[in-house]
Amino acid sequence: MALARTRRDRGVDYWPGFVDALSTLVLGIIFLLSVFVVVQFFLSQEVTGKDTALARLNAQIAQLTELLSMEKAGKANVEDSLAALRASLATAESERERFKGLYEGIGPGAAAAQGKVNTLTSELDSQKQISARALSQVELLNQQIAALRRQLSAIEEALQASEKKDKEAQARIADLGQRLNVALAQRVQELSKYRSEFFGKLRAILGARPDIRVVGDRFVFQSEILFDSGSAGLKPEGQAEVDKLAGALIDLEKQIPAEIAWVLRIDGHTDVRPIASSQFPSNWELSAARAISVVQYLIGRGVPARRLVAAGFGEFQPLDNDPTEEAFRRNRRIELKLTER
């Protein structure tokens, strides 16, 4: 309740307006992200279907191309056979005419020549029948090749239409992503402005102390404010600071709409020097125990447990890597971050 008294003393209540603006901003960002995810899902489904159809059309084109090559090869073979038959037919006709001439020249004594003429005539008729069948087969092959070409042309048109739709879908995705990025960038700028104002007000509540700093999007307490060396129990002056924080969180709980899932994360950090005591075998245990102590104290002051998270990082997230006492002191800290659950 120290926060409430402080606000009455100053006569200005910044919380309601700030929290409304922050809530509206968060809900807007969540809505934009939801729209982006839904649009991405449907566009991805459409693109996936287009890719499947495209692959199927490419396979059909390959099959038709292979059939066309086979038909062309068969046509070439038949045309070669037809050319050979025509040459043979011409030879046979020439022989028949020659024998006719001989027959007419030698008169009645040419019975053998007449038999030869009859044989050549029969062979000539047979060659004509074979030539007619070959021509019929060539015509059939030409019709089949024309049909294959029409089918191939239709598939190529369908493929081009599919590729055009795919490019249009990709263009829509890129445009939507660009617009969402612009909108999110604007929201992030607004959020940064509100966060700066919020941190300024919270610093005013906690007091302008050099051992309480704002680092990025979080408040940082040096461990010496809250705990004795090697201990996870809050000391009296540390409890006084956490009391101020508890009042601010209780007031915040009343202002933020219930549908916004926010939490205050309490992060414990140590320096790199190992502790290895009977109570805390490692810096992991010490950092986690200190974060839990702050959480338990806040719960005891009326802050809902569902709004609190405790985490221990040991010595593995240092702010300063120098092996000096000043660096060790900066790395021993408790960080507070207001975030989404």
ABEGO torsion letter per residue (X at the ends): XAAAAAAAAAGBBAAAAAAAAAAAAAAAAAAAAAAAAAAAAAAAAAAAAAAAAAAAAAAAAAAAAAAAAAAAAAAAAAAAAAAAAAAAAAAAAAAAAAAAAAAAAAEAAAAAAAAAAAAAAAAAAAAAAAAAAAAAAAAAAAAAAAAAAAAAAAAAAAAAAAAAAAAAAAAAAAAAAAAAAAAAAAAAAAAAAAAAAAAAAAAAAAEBBAABBBBEABBBBBAAAABBBGBABBBAAAAAAAAAAAAAAAAAAAABBAABBBBBBBBBBBBABBAGBAABABAAAAAAAAAAAAAAAAAAAGBBAAABBBBBAEAABBABABBBAAAAAAABBBBBBBBBX
